[in-house]
Amino acid sequence: MDTTAQHRLTWKCRRGLLELDLVLQNFVEKKLEEPEAQVLNELLDLQDIDLWAIVSGRSEEFDPKFQGIVARLRAV
């Protein structure tokens, strides 16, 4: 992933919920491969409340294509 794309993804990880912001910022600091970054970018299109429910494990209602990235986010 090039530097510009990395900066865009980092900016998109800034959220309104502090808990979500902390998890995402910690996660995006790691080097992501292009396919993984694309999936994360799509996942970040969700609303904060829905995204936090998924990341925190309170909801299992998400597209199966997000399974890998969700598992890694939950492990942070």
URRAZI-V651546 format. One record per residue. N is the residue number from 1. RES is the residue in three letters. NEAR is the number of other C-alpha atoms within 12 Angstrom. Layout:
n=N res=RES near=NEAR
n=N res=RES near=NEAR
//
This chain:
n=1 res=MET near=17
n=2 res=ASP near=13
n=3 res=THR near=12
n=4 res=THR near=10
n=5 res=ALA near=18
n=6 res=GLN near=25
n=7 res=HIS near=17
n=8 res=ARG near=19
n=9 res=LEU near=33
n=10 res=THR near=28
n=11 res=TRP near=18
n=12 res=LYS near=26
n=13 res=CYS near=34
n=14 res=ARG near=23
n=15 res=ARG near=24
n=16 res=GLY near=16
n=17 res=LEU near=19
n=18 res=LEU near=15
n=19 res=GLU near=21
n=20 res=LEU near=29
n=21 res=ASP near=25
n=22 res=LEU near=21
n=23 res=VAL near=27
n=24 res=LEU near=37
n=25 res=GLN near=24
n=26 res=ASN near=20
n=27 res=PHE near=28
n=28 res=VAL near=31
n=29 res=GLU near=18
n=30 res=LYS near=19
n=31 res=LYS near=17
n=32 res=LEU near=23
n=33 res=GLU near=16
n=34 res=GLU near=16
n=35 res=PRO near=16
n=36 res=GLU near=26
n=37 res=ALA near=30
n=38 res=GLN near=21
n=39 res=VAL near=22
n=40 res=LEU near=34
n=41 res=ASN near=25
n=42 res=GLU near=22
n=43 res=LEU near=31
n=44 res=LEU near=33
n=45 res=ASP near=17
n=46 res=LEU near=21
n=47 res=GLN near=18
n=48 res=ASP near=24
n=49 res=ILE near=21
n=50 res=ASP near=21
n=51 res=LEU near=34
n=52 res=TRP near=31
n=53 res=ALA near=22
n=54 res=ILE near=28
n=55 res=VAL near=36
n=56 res=SER near=23
n=57 res=GLY near=19
n=58 res=ARG near=14
n=59 res=SER near=16
n=60 res=GLU near=19
n=61 res=GLU near=17
n=62 res=PHE near=22
n=63 res=ASP near=16
n=64 res=PRO near=13
n=65 res=LYS near=17
n=66 res=PHE near=28
n=67 res=GLN near=21
n=68 res=GLY near=20
n=69 res=ILE near=31
n=70 res=VAL near=33
n=71 res=ALA near=19
n=72 res=ARG near=23
n=73 res=LEU near=31
n=74 res=ARG near=25
n=75 res=ALA near=15
n=76 res=VAL near=20
//
